[in-house]
Amino acid sequence: MSADDARRFFDAIAGRYERAYGLPADESRFRMQRVGRELPPPPGRVLDLGVGTGRELTALLDAGYEPTGVDVSPAMLERCARRARPVPLVDADFWCPLPFDDGAFDAAIALHGTLAHPPDDDAVARLARELARVVRSGGSFVAEVPSPAWLERAAGDARVKRTGPGTALYEDPVTGACIEARLLSDTAWMAALGPAWSTRVEPIGDAEWLVAAVRAR
């Protein structure tokens, strides 16, 4: 899957993302509280990978953080920029080298399954190395990612076509746009983050992982 594929998919669903893919407000608040427990104390600079329409930005700002959002979809970023409290937004493919200085951030987050669509088998490890560069020593990385059990739960779902042991093609039922998902095991996440991160992976629900890591000093 290329950056162009991801851009086409997220541009296509941007107009209905909040309605069709957004979490209920109570669940979103609960999840952000959980994420907040993994971050360094505020104030701090947080890189939001796959910021989308920016649903988590209010919680970060209210907590005293300074977020910067990155997304490959101009349509998503355009909607994010309409929020009452705008933050710096960067149109970029985060699977490529990040356009930030070394140690520019205190933490990075990737929520709502943002990292479920790597372009190749080595992409997560490359991203981990880039995050180790732009996140300061002792900083944090937090991700919410689907576990392989998601594929079993999706069996029989017309929107999901399994393409391999840990891969599937997801089709948005309204726009017909498609995107590939790759689901990693807990041990694969630990290996991908490598020695630059002290990592733990734990289940949240029955088909999702919380990946919480601290940048090695």
Summary of the structure (lengths in Angstrom):
residues: 217
radius of gyration: 16.2
end to end distance: 34.0
largest distance: 46.9
contacts: 683
relative contact order: 0.16
helix: 35%
strand: 29%
